[in-house]
Amino acid sequence: MTIKEAQETVDKWITTTGVRYFNELTNTAILMEEVGEVARIMARKYGEQSFKESEKDKDLADEMADVLWILLCLANQTGVDLTTALEKNIDKKTKRDSDRHRNNEKLK
């Protein structure tokens, strides 16, 4: 699935199954909640914290998909073409950071 197809799929789901989008501010708050859930799993799986018994069934991939879902919602709501945005962002990073990272002693 391309990013464009993902945006279209989410939009179709929202307008049929989901009835309508939550407003942009609500979706931004939901995005923060979902990012927090990813951070919680990362801190426990790869960091120094341990899982509580009630957290052991949490699925990192599912939580990342929740983040992507709500980001796609926000992009749709605000008229952002994420394919174009990502392409521009990659170009910006390539121009700005290629030498910087290559010459960073901490990365060698």
Secondary structure, DSSP 8 states (H G I E B T S, - for coil): --HHHHHHHHHHHHHHTS-S---HHHHHHHHHHHHHHHHHHHHHHTSS----GGGTT--HHHHHHHHHHHHHHHHHHHT--HHHHHHHHHHHHHHHHHHHHHT-GGG-
